[in-house]
Amino acid sequence: MVRFKSRYLLCEVCVPDRSNLQLLEDRTIYNTLRAAVNRAHGDYGSALFNIGVIVKYLNAHTGVVLIRSRKKHYRLIWSALSFITCLENRGQKVQCFLNCLHVGGTIRTCQKFLVKYNRQQLHRMLPDCKTDAEKQEVRRAILSCSLSNVREEEAGEDGSDDDDGDKET
C-alpha cells in the first residue's frame, strides 16, 4: 500500500464583520475553493483538486480553516486562495479573503503554529485595551495558551492510552 503525503494549509478567513463567520460551513469553503481553482487553473486544476483536497477543520468562531491537499499540488491550491473574494452560504454572500498563515506536513505542526500565532495576536491586543479589566482578561488568555500547557496536554494524552482499563467511573 502506498502512503500519500499531504500538506496542510492553515488559513484564516478575514471578514469585515466578525458575526458573518457564523454563516460559514466547511462545505461552503470547499465549493468556493474548488471554483477558484477551476477559474485559475482550468480543468487540470479541477482534476487535481478532486483527487485529494479536503477541508479538515473549520472554526466558525475564529475563522480558522485547515485544508489538506496532496504534497505535489499544494502550491496550486495555495495560489488559488487569492482568487477568493466572497463566500456564499444559505443565500447570503460574505465578502472575505483567505489568508494562509502556515503550511505544514502534519496537523500537529499546524496546531503548534496556531497556538503561537494566537499568543502573538493576544500580545498585539494588549496595548489596545482601554480598561484594566480588559487587560487582565487578555493577560489571562495569554497565560492560558502557553506552550507548556500544550506539552502537558500531550504528555497527558500519551500516558492516558496505557491506563484506560484501570480507571473506574
C-alpha positions as MATLAB code, in Angstrom:
seq = 'MVRFKSRYLLCEVCVPDRSNLQLLEDRTIYNTLRAAVNRAHGDYGSALFNIGVIVKYLNAHTGVVLIRSRKKHYRLIWSALSFITCLENRGQKVQCFLNCLHVGGTIRTCQKFLVKYNRQQLHRMLPDCKTDAEKQEVRRAILSCSLSNVREEEAGEDGSDDDDGDKET';
ca = [
       0.000    0.000    0.000;
       1.312    3.442   -0.911;
       1.112    6.326    1.513;
       0.141    9.657    0.015;
       1.972   12.541    1.581;
      -0.088   15.575    2.386;
       0.362   19.242    3.122;
      -1.932   21.174    5.394;
      -2.753   24.817    4.686;
      -3.729   26.693    7.830;
      -5.786   29.675    6.693;
      -7.659   32.486    8.326;
     -10.940   33.793    6.898;
     -10.759   37.587    7.095;
     -14.147   39.326    7.051;
     -15.121   42.934    7.798;
     -17.900   41.845   10.193;
     -16.947   39.005   12.564;
     -20.602   37.999   13.046;
     -20.630   36.756    9.433;
     -18.237   33.965   10.397;
     -21.129   32.084   11.988;
     -22.573   31.556    8.498;
     -19.565   29.544    7.323;
     -19.562   25.804    6.790;
     -16.754   23.556    5.592;
     -18.778   22.619    2.509;
     -19.058   26.308    1.564;
     -15.315   26.799    1.749;
     -14.710   23.579   -0.185;
     -17.038   24.585   -3.036;
     -15.680   28.140   -3.190;
     -12.106   26.867   -3.244;
     -12.967   24.369   -5.977;
     -14.483   27.155   -8.098;
     -11.402   29.355   -7.528;
      -9.047   26.535   -8.572;
     -11.168   25.917  -11.653;
     -11.064   29.615  -12.625;
      -7.334   29.929  -12.010;
      -6.040   26.604  -13.331;
      -8.792   25.189  -15.549;
      -9.550   21.504  -15.984;
      -6.082   20.454  -14.851;
      -6.527   22.252  -11.538;
     -10.039   20.867  -11.113;
      -8.827   17.313  -11.626;
      -6.040   17.711   -9.087;
      -8.425   19.367   -6.645;
     -10.913   16.499   -6.852;
      -8.188   13.930   -6.175;
      -7.046   14.962   -2.747;
      -8.314   18.230   -1.273;
     -10.376   18.172    1.911;
     -11.366   20.854    4.402;
     -10.295   19.072    7.589;
     -11.234   21.720   10.150;
     -13.237   24.922   10.322;
     -13.714   27.029   13.418;
     -16.603   29.368   12.689;
     -15.858   31.465   15.795;
     -12.250   32.301   14.959;
     -12.346   31.840   11.192;
      -9.531   29.289   11.124;
      -9.599   26.728    8.310;
      -7.348   23.697    7.813;
      -7.169   22.391    4.246;
      -5.450   19.135    3.331;
      -4.032   18.578   -0.146;
      -1.526   16.296   -1.797;
       2.091   17.286   -1.298;
       2.825   17.661   -5.012;
      -0.077   20.017   -5.636;
      -0.420   22.182   -2.520;
       1.028   25.226   -4.315;
      -1.754   25.049   -6.871;
      -4.332   25.222   -4.068;
      -2.351   27.922   -2.276;
      -2.228   30.098   -5.393;
      -5.997   29.840   -5.847;
      -6.673   31.217   -2.349;
      -6.014   34.744   -3.575;
      -8.908   34.479   -6.063;
     -11.497   34.000   -3.319;
     -13.276   37.293   -2.608;
     -16.575   36.108   -1.147;
     -18.217   33.003    0.268;
     -21.857   32.209   -0.419;
     -23.850   30.202    2.096;
     -27.593   29.962    2.715;
     -28.279   32.552    0.052;
     -26.025   35.166    1.654;
     -22.736   36.392    0.247;
     -19.999   37.175    2.738;
     -17.184   39.406    1.470;
     -13.886   37.936    2.644;
     -10.435   36.741    1.735;
      -8.367   33.784    2.903;
      -5.004   34.497    4.480;
      -2.671   31.485    4.516;
      -0.948   31.505    7.906;
       1.111   28.316    7.726;
       1.837   25.318    5.524;
       2.691   22.172    7.448;
       3.283   18.499    6.907;
       1.086   17.356    9.793;
      -1.956   18.592   11.662;
       0.112   18.675   14.843;
       2.603   21.217   13.438;
      -0.304   23.380   12.325;
      -1.795   23.197   15.823;
       1.502   24.221   17.401;
       1.800   27.130   14.994;
      -1.767   28.179   15.766;
      -1.004   28.329   19.498;
       1.999   30.580   18.821;
       0.010   32.718   16.395;
      -2.879   33.188   18.830;
      -0.468   34.169   21.557;
       1.116   36.801   19.275;
      -2.320   38.144   18.407;
      -3.174   38.469   22.098;
       0.074   40.362   22.720;
      -0.918   42.745   19.916;
      -4.330   43.252   21.506;
      -2.902   44.169   24.913;
      -1.928   47.804   24.101;
      -5.378   48.415   22.560;
      -7.229   47.532   25.765;
      -8.916   50.528   27.354;
      -9.813   49.294   30.837;
      -7.883   47.326   33.423;
     -10.475   44.544   33.308;
      -9.870   44.071   29.577;
      -6.104   43.998   30.141;
      -6.466   41.365   32.872;
      -8.684   39.251   30.620;
      -6.148   39.394   27.764;
      -3.292   38.562   30.166;
      -5.208   35.528   31.444;
      -5.826   34.433   27.856;
      -2.101   34.786   27.069;
      -1.172   32.633   30.054;
      -3.770   30.006   29.167;
      -2.374   29.439   25.670;
       1.253   28.887   26.574;
       3.219   26.052   25.016;
       3.822   24.487   28.425;
       0.068   23.816   28.623;
       0.230   22.193   25.201;
       3.146   20.000   26.302;
       1.273   18.987   29.480;
      -1.762   18.021   27.397;
       0.427   15.989   25.028;
       2.059   14.219   27.977;
      -1.378   13.528   29.438;
      -2.581   12.078   26.141;
       0.464    9.821   25.834;
       0.057    8.486   29.369;
      -3.706    8.060   29.196;
      -3.552    5.373   26.489;
      -1.848    2.862   28.792;
      -4.191    3.011   31.773;
      -7.661    3.320   30.180;
      -8.723   -0.091   31.535;
      -7.645    0.728   35.125;
      -9.942    3.756   35.543;
     -13.207    3.414   37.414;
     -16.131    5.664   36.608;
];
